[in-house]
């Protein structure tokens, strides 16, 4: 697990995502003053809370293990860095932000699906999924989360060209 998380951060570092986030304010004053920006941010937070705090546990069996909020946070932030790096690569070669978002959705979905199906859920993660719930978890947790957060990223990208990645052509 630690190697995967370190790999996510390394990819983000190599792609310049970490340095851009570290040296650039991710939020502008105009955004902070915008009710629609706050509403969209609230929607993103709400989707994550409902998806992973309400729906996900229904389809998950912990087998008596305590829930690890810290692990989930580290995992989410680490994979988030990887996903922004994927966005960054696509953004360097593709023009319109909507197309970047659509390709990023497909690429992240394919990577995540294959990664979990072929490696993570088989060899790393302890048994936790209730098999009958796997499709529902994808449909009601992962897909809405990815759609809402990538859309938010696209809106941020349109209003702020230097965050979260520098477009270089």
ROKOLPA-406022 format. One record per residue: x, y, z of N, C-alpha, C in turn. Coordinates in steps of 0.1 Angstrom, whole numbers, padded with zeros to 4 digits. Example, Ala and Ser with C-alpha at 12.3 -4.5 7.8 and 13.67 -1.06 7.14 Angstrom:
+-------+-------+-------+-------+-------+-------+-------+-------+-------+
|  n_px |  n_py |  n_pz | ca_px | ca_py | ca_pz |  c_px |  c_py |  c_pz |
+-------+-------+-------+-------+-------+-------+-------+-------+-------+
|  0132 | -0057 |  0078 |  0123 | -0045 |  0078 |  0132 | -0033 |  0078 |
|  0128 | -0022 |  0071 |  0137 | -0011 |  0071 |  0129 |  0000 |  0079 |
+-------+-------+-------+-------+-------+-------+-------+-------+-------+
//
This chain:
+-------+-------+-------+-------+-------+-------+-------+-------+-------+
|  n_px |  n_py |  n_pz | ca_px | ca_py | ca_pz |  c_px |  c_py |  c_pz |
+-------+-------+-------+-------+-------+-------+-------+-------+-------+
|  0008 | -0012 |  0000 |  0000 |  0000 |  0000 |  0009 |  0013 |  0000 |
|  0018 |  0013 |  0009 |  0027 |  0025 |  0010 |  0034 |  0027 | -0004 |
|  0038 |  0017 | -0011 |  0045 |  0018 | -0023 |  0035 |  0024 | -0034 |
|  0023 |  0020 | -0034 |  0013 |  0026 | -0043 |  0011 |  0041 | -0040 |
|  0009 |  0044 | -0027 |  0007 |  0058 | -0024 |  0019 |  0066 | -0027 |
|  0031 |  0061 | -0025 |  0043 |  0068 | -0028 |  0044 |  0070 | -0043 |
|  0040 |  0060 | -0051 |  0040 |  0060 | -0065 |  0031 |  0071 | -0070 |
|  0019 |  0072 | -0064 |  0009 |  0083 | -0068 |  0016 |  0097 | -0066 |
|  0022 |  0099 | -0055 |  0028 |  0112 | -0052 |  0040 |  0114 | -0061 |
|  0048 |  0103 | -0064 |  0059 |  0105 | -0073 |  0055 |  0109 | -0087 |
|  0044 |  0103 | -0092 |  0039 |  0106 | -0105 |  0034 |  0121 | -0105 |
|  0027 |  0125 | -0095 |  0023 |  0139 | -0094 |  0035 |  0148 | -0093 |
|  0045 |  0144 | -0086 |  0058 |  0153 | -0086 |  0064 |  0154 | -0100 |
|  0066 |  0142 | -0106 |  0072 |  0142 | -0120 |  0064 |  0151 | -0130 |
|  0051 |  0150 | -0129 |  0042 |  0157 | -0138 |  0041 |  0172 | -0135 |
|  0047 |  0176 | -0123 |  0047 |  0190 | -0120 |  0034 |  0194 | -0112 |
|  0026 |  0185 | -0109 |  0013 |  0188 | -0102 |  0016 |  0193 | -0088 |
|  0025 |  0186 | -0081 |  0028 |  0190 | -0067 |  0034 |  0204 | -0066 |
|  0043 |  0207 | -0075 |  0049 |  0220 | -0074 |  0039 |  0231 | -0078 |
|  0031 |  0228 | -0087 |  0021 |  0238 | -0091 |  0011 |  0240 | -0079 |
|  0007 |  0230 | -0073 | -0002 |  0231 | -0061 |  0005 |  0238 | -0050 |
|  0018 |  0235 | -0048 |  0025 |  0241 | -0037 |  0028 |  0256 | -0039 |
|  0029 |  0261 | -0051 |  0033 |  0275 | -0053 |  0022 |  0283 | -0059 |
|  0010 |  0277 | -0061 | -0001 |  0285 | -0067 | -0013 |  0283 | -0058 |
| -0019 |  0294 | -0054 | -0031 |  0293 | -0047 | -0042 |  0287 | -0055 |
| -0048 |  0276 | -0050 | -0058 |  0269 | -0059 | -0071 |  0276 | -0060 |
| -0073 |  0286 | -0052 | -0086 |  0293 | -0052 | -0083 |  0308 | -0054 |
| -0090 |  0315 | -0062 | -0089 |  0329 | -0064 | -0099 |  0337 | -0055 |
| -0096 |  0349 | -0053 | -0106 |  0358 | -0046 | -0119 |  0358 | -0052 |
| -0119 |  0358 | -0066 | -0132 |  0358 | -0073 | -0140 |  0346 | -0070 |
| -0133 |  0334 | -0069 | -0140 |  0322 | -0066 | -0146 |  0322 | -0052 |
| -0138 |  0327 | -0043 | -0143 |  0327 | -0029 | -0155 |  0336 | -0027 |
| -0156 |  0346 | -0036 | -0167 |  0355 | -0035 | -0179 |  0350 | -0043 |
| -0178 |  0340 | -0051 | -0188 |  0334 | -0059 | -0197 |  0324 | -0052 |
| -0210 |  0327 | -0051 | -0219 |  0317 | -0045 | -0219 |  0304 | -0053 |
| -0218 |  0305 | -0066 | -0219 |  0293 | -0074 | -0207 |  0284 | -0072 |
| -0195 |  0290 | -0070 | -0183 |  0283 | -0067 | -0185 |  0275 | -0054 |
| -0190 |  0282 | -0044 | -0192 |  0276 | -0031 | -0202 |  0265 | -0032 |
| -0213 |  0267 | -0040 | -0223 |  0257 | -0042 | -0217 |  0244 | -0048 |
| -0209 |  0246 | -0058 | -0202 |  0235 | -0065 | -0193 |  0228 | -0056 |
| -0185 |  0235 | -0048 | -0176 |  0229 | -0038 | -0185 |  0221 | -0028 |
| -0195 |  0226 | -0024 | -0204 |  0219 | -0015 | -0210 |  0207 | -0021 |
| -0214 |  0207 | -0034 | -0218 |  0195 | -0041 | -0208 |  0185 | -0041 |
| -0195 |  0188 | -0044 | -0184 |  0178 | -0044 | -0183 |  0172 | -0030 |
| -0183 |  0180 | -0020 | -0182 |  0175 | -0006 | -0194 |  0166 | -0003 |
| -0206 |  0170 | -0006 | -0218 |  0162 | -0003 | -0217 |  0149 | -0011 |
| -0213 |  0149 | -0023 | -0212 |  0136 | -0031 | -0202 |  0127 | -0024 |
| -0191 |  0132 | -0020 | -0181 |  0123 | -0013 | -0187 |  0118 |  0000 |
| -0193 |  0126 |  0008 | -0199 |  0122 |  0021 | -0209 |  0111 |  0019 |
| -0219 |  0114 |  0010 | -0230 |  0104 |  0007 | -0224 |  0091 |  0001 |
| -0215 |  0093 | -0009 | -0210 |  0081 | -0016 | -0202 |  0072 | -0006 |
| -0192 |  0078 |  0001 | -0183 |  0070 |  0008 | -0186 |  0069 |  0023 |
| -0195 |  0078 |  0028 | -0199 |  0077 |  0042 | -0212 |  0070 |  0044 |
| -0221 |  0070 |  0034 | -0234 |  0063 |  0035 | -0235 |  0051 |  0026 |
| -0233 |  0052 |  0013 | -0236 |  0041 |  0004 | -0225 |  0031 |  0005 |
| -0212 |  0035 |  0005 | -0201 |  0025 |  0005 | -0202 |  0015 |  0016 |
| -0204 |  0020 |  0029 | -0204 |  0011 |  0040 | -0215 |  0000 |  0039 |
| -0226 |  0003 |  0032 | -0237 | -0007 |  0030 | -0232 | -0019 |  0023 |
| -0223 | -0017 |  0013 | -0218 | -0028 |  0005 | -0204 | -0033 |  0009 |
| -0201 | -0030 |  0022 | -0188 | -0033 |  0026 | -0189 | -0041 |  0040 |
| -0181 | -0052 |  0040 | -0180 | -0060 |  0053 | -0166 | -0058 |  0059 |
| -0166 | -0053 |  0071 | -0152 | -0051 |  0077 | -0147 | -0063 |  0084 |
| -0155 | -0073 |  0086 | -0151 | -0085 |  0093 | -0145 | -0082 |  0107 |
| -0151 | -0072 |  0114 | -0147 | -0068 |  0127 | -0135 | -0058 |  0128 |
| -0129 | -0055 |  0116 | -0118 | -0046 |  0116 | -0124 | -0032 |  0118 |
| -0117 | -0023 |  0125 | -0122 | -0010 |  0127 | -0121 | -0002 |  0114 |
| -0130 |  0007 |  0112 | -0129 |  0016 |  0100 | -0117 |  0025 |  0102 |
| -0110 |  0027 |  0091 | -0098 |  0034 |  0091 | -0100 |  0047 |  0083 |
| -0105 |  0057 |  0090 | -0107 |  0070 |  0083 | -0094 |  0076 |  0078 |
| -0084 |  0075 |  0086 | -0071 |  0080 |  0082 | -0065 |  0074 |  0070 |
| -0067 |  0060 |  0069 | -0063 |  0053 |  0057 | -0071 |  0058 |  0045 |
| -0084 |  0060 |  0046 | -0092 |  0064 |  0035 | -0088 |  0078 |  0031 |
| -0085 |  0087 |  0040 | -0080 |  0100 |  0037 | -0067 |  0100 |  0029 |
| -0057 |  0092 |  0034 | -0044 |  0091 |  0027 | -0046 |  0085 |  0013 |
| -0054 |  0075 |  0012 | -0057 |  0069 | -0001 | -0063 |  0079 | -0010 |
| -0073 |  0086 | -0005 | -0080 |  0096 | -0014 | -0071 |  0107 | -0019 |
| -0063 |  0112 | -0010 | -0054 |  0123 | -0014 | -0043 |  0118 | -0023 |
| -0038 |  0106 | -0020 | -0028 |  0100 | -0029 | -0033 |  0097 | -0043 |
| -0045 |  0090 | -0044 | -0050 |  0088 | -0057 | -0055 |  0101 | -0064 |
| -0059 |  0110 | -0056 | -0063 |  0123 | -0061 | -0051 |  0129 | -0069 |
| -0039 |  0128 | -0063 | -0027 |  0133 | -0069 | -0024 |  0126 | -0083 |
| -0026 |  0113 | -0082 | -0025 |  0105 | -0095 | -0035 |  0109 | -0105 |
| -0047 |  0111 | -0101 | -0058 |  0115 | -0111 | -0055 |  0129 | -0117 |
| -0050 |  0138 | -0108 | -0047 |  0152 | -0114 | -0035 |  0151 | -0123 |
| -0026 |  0142 | -0120 | -0015 |  0140 | -0130 | -0020 |  0134 | -0143 |
| -0029 |  0125 | -0142 | -0035 |  0120 | -0155 | -0042 |  0131 | -0162 |
| -0049 |  0139 | -0155 | -0055 |  0151 | -0161 | -0045 |  0160 | -0168 |
| -0034 |  0162 | -0161 | -0023 |  0170 | -0166 | -0017 |  0165 | -0179 |
| -0015 |  0152 | -0180 | -0010 |  0146 | -0192 | -0020 |  0149 | -0204 |
| -0032 |  0146 | -0201 | -0042 |  0148 | -0212 | -0044 |  0162 | -0216 |
| -0043 |  0171 | -0206 | -0044 |  0186 | -0208 | -0033 |  0191 | -0217 |
| -0022 |  0185 | -0216 | -0010 |  0189 | -0224 | -0012 |  0186 | -0239 |
| -0020 |  0176 | -0242 | -0022 |  0172 | -0256 | -0035 |  0175 | -0262 |
| -0045 |  0178 | -0254 | -0059 |  0179 | -0259 | -0063 |  0194 | -0257 |
| -0071 |  0199 | -0266 | -0075 |  0213 | -0266 | -0086 |  0216 | -0256 |
| -0099 |  0214 | -0260 | -0110 |  0219 | -0252 | -0111 |  0212 | -0238 |
| -0114 |  0220 | -0228 | -0114 |  0214 | -0214 | -0125 |  0203 | -0213 |
| -0136 |  0205 | -0220 | -0146 |  0194 | -0219 | -0141 |  0181 | -0224 |
| -0133 |  0182 | -0235 | -0127 |  0169 | -0240 | -0117 |  0164 | -0231 |
| -0109 |  0172 | -0225 | -0099 |  0168 | -0215 | -0107 |  0161 | -0204 |
| -0117 |  0166 | -0199 | -0125 |  0160 | -0188 | -0131 |  0147 | -0192 |
| -0136 |  0146 | -0204 | -0142 |  0133 | -0209 | -0131 |  0122 | -0210 |
| -0120 |  0126 | -0216 | -0109 |  0116 | -0217 | -0103 |  0112 | -0204 |
| -0102 |  0122 | -0195 | -0097 |  0119 | -0181 | -0107 |  0110 | -0174 |
| -0120 |  0112 | -0176 | -0130 |  0103 | -0170 | -0128 |  0089 | -0175 |
| -0126 |  0087 | -0188 | -0124 |  0074 | -0193 | -0111 |  0067 | -0189 |
| -0100 |  0075 | -0189 | -0087 |  0070 | -0185 | -0087 |  0066 | -0170 |
| -0092 |  0075 | -0162 | -0092 |  0072 | -0147 | -0101 |  0060 | -0144 |
| -0112 |  0060 | -0151 | -0122 |  0048 | -0149 | -0115 |  0035 | -0153 |
| -0109 |  0035 | -0165 | -0102 |  0023 | -0170 | -0091 |  0019 | -0160 |
| -0083 |  0028 | -0157 | -0072 |  0025 | -0148 | -0077 |  0020 | -0134 |
| -0086 |  0027 | -0128 | -0091 |  0023 | -0115 | -0098 |  0009 | -0116 |
| -0106 |  0007 | -0126 | -0113 | -0006 | -0127 | -0103 | -0017 | -0129 |
| -0094 | -0016 | -0137 | -0084 | -0026 | -0140 | -0075 | -0028 | -0127 |
| -0070 | -0017 | -0121 | -0062 | -0018 | -0110 | -0068 | -0025 | -0098 |
| -0081 | -0022 | -0096 | -0088 | -0029 | -0085 | -0091 | -0043 | -0088 |
| -0096 | -0046 | -0100 | -0100 | -0059 | -0104 | -0088 | -0069 | -0105 |
| -0077 | -0064 | -0110 | -0066 | -0073 | -0113 | -0055 | -0073 | -0102 |
| -0055 | -0063 | -0094 | -0044 | -0063 | -0084 | -0049 | -0059 | -0070 |
| -0053 | -0047 | -0068 | -0056 | -0041 | -0054 | -0065 | -0050 | -0046 |
| -0077 | -0053 | -0052 | -0087 | -0061 | -0045 | -0083 | -0076 | -0043 |
| -0074 | -0080 | -0051 | -0070 | -0094 | -0050 | -0058 | -0096 | -0041 |
| -0048 | -0087 | -0042 | -0036 | -0090 | -0035 | -0032 | -0080 | -0024 |
| -0039 | -0069 | -0023 | -0035 | -0059 | -0013 | -0045 | -0057 | -0003 |
| -0057 | -0054 | -0007 | -0068 | -0050 |  0003 | -0074 | -0063 |  0009 |
| -0076 | -0063 |  0022 | -0083 | -0074 |  0028 | -0097 | -0075 |  0023 |
| -0103 | -0087 |  0023 | -0116 | -0089 |  0018 | -0126 | -0079 |  0025 |
| -0133 | -0072 |  0017 | -0142 | -0062 |  0022 | -0155 | -0060 |  0014 |
| -0154 | -0063 |  0001 | -0166 | -0060 | -0008 | -0176 | -0071 | -0007 |
| -0189 | -0067 | -0006 | -0200 | -0076 | -0007 | -0202 | -0076 | -0022 |
| -0200 | -0088 | -0029 | -0199 | -0089 | -0043 | -0212 | -0083 | -0050 |
| -0223 | -0086 | -0044 | -0236 | -0081 | -0050 | -0236 | -0065 | -0050 |
| -0228 | -0059 | -0043 | -0228 | -0044 | -0042 | -0217 | -0038 | -0051 |
| -0209 | -0045 | -0057 | -0198 | -0039 | -0065 | -0203 | -0030 | -0076 |
| -0213 | -0034 | -0083 | -0218 | -0026 | -0094 | -0225 | -0013 | -0088 |
| -0232 | -0015 | -0077 | -0238 | -0003 | -0071 | -0228 |  0007 | -0066 |
| -0217 |  0002 | -0060 | -0206 |  0010 | -0055 | -0200 |  0018 | -0067 |
| -0198 |  0012 | -0078 | -0193 |  0019 | -0090 | -0203 |  0029 | -0094 |
| -0215 |  0025 | -0096 | -0226 |  0034 | -0101 | -0230 |  0046 | -0092 |
| -0230 |  0043 | -0079 | -0235 |  0053 | -0069 | -0224 |  0060 | -0061 |
| -0212 |  0055 | -0062 | -0201 |  0061 | -0055 | -0190 |  0067 | -0064 |
| -0183 |  0057 | -0071 | -0172 |  0062 | -0079 | -0176 |  0071 | -0091 |
| -0186 |  0067 | -0098 | -0190 |  0075 | -0110 | -0194 |  0089 | -0106 |
| -0204 |  0090 | -0097 | -0208 |  0104 | -0093 | -0196 |  0112 | -0088 |
| -0188 |  0106 | -0080 | -0176 |  0113 | -0074 | -0167 |  0118 | -0085 |
| -0164 |  0109 | -0095 | -0155 |  0113 | -0106 | -0161 |  0124 | -0115 |
| -0174 |  0122 | -0118 | -0181 |  0132 | -0126 | -0181 |  0146 | -0120 |
| -0185 |  0146 | -0107 | -0186 |  0159 | -0100 | -0172 |  0166 | -0098 |
| -0162 |  0158 | -0094 | -0149 |  0164 | -0091 | -0142 |  0167 | -0104 |
| -0143 |  0159 | -0115 | -0137 |  0163 | -0127 | -0144 |  0175 | -0133 |
| -0157 |  0177 | -0132 | -0164 |  0188 | -0137 | -0159 |  0201 | -0129 |
| -0158 |  0199 | -0116 | -0153 |  0210 | -0108 | -0138 |  0214 | -0112 |
| -0130 |  0204 | -0115 | -0116 |  0206 | -0119 | -0117 |  0214 | -0133 |
| -0126 |  0210 | -0142 | -0127 |  0216 | -0155 | -0131 |  0231 | -0153 |
| -0140 |  0234 | -0144 | -0144 |  0247 | -0142 | -0133 |  0255 | -0136 |
| -0125 |  0249 | -0127 | -0114 |  0256 | -0121 | -0103 |  0258 | -0132 |
| -0101 |  0249 | -0141 | -0091 |  0250 | -0151 | -0095 |  0261 | -0161 |
| -0108 |  0263 | -0164 | -0112 |  0273 | -0173 | -0110 |  0287 | -0167 |
| -0111 |  0288 | -0154 | -0110 |  0301 | -0147 | -0096 |  0304 | -0143 |
| -0088 |  0294 | -0143 | -0074 |  0296 | -0137 | -0064 |  0287 | -0144 |
| -0057 |  0292 | -0154 | -0049 |  0283 | -0163 | -0037 |  0277 | -0156 |
| -0033 |  0282 | -0145 | -0021 |  0276 | -0138 | -0024 |  0266 | -0128 |
| -0037 |  0263 | -0125 | -0040 |  0253 | -0115 | -0049 |  0243 | -0120 |
| -0048 |  0230 | -0118 | -0038 |  0223 | -0110 | -0026 |  0219 | -0118 |
| -0026 |  0222 | -0130 | -0014 |  0218 | -0138 | -0011 |  0230 | -0148 |
|  0001 |  0231 | -0152 |  0004 |  0241 | -0161 |  0003 |  0235 | -0175 |
| -0005 |  0241 | -0183 | -0007 |  0237 | -0197 |  0005 |  0241 | -0205 |
|  0012 |  0232 | -0211 |  0023 |  0235 | -0220 |  0022 |  0229 | -0233 |
|  0022 |  0237 | -0243 |  0021 |  0232 | -0257 |  0033 |  0237 | -0265 |
+-------+-------+-------+-------+-------+-------+-------+-------+-------+
//
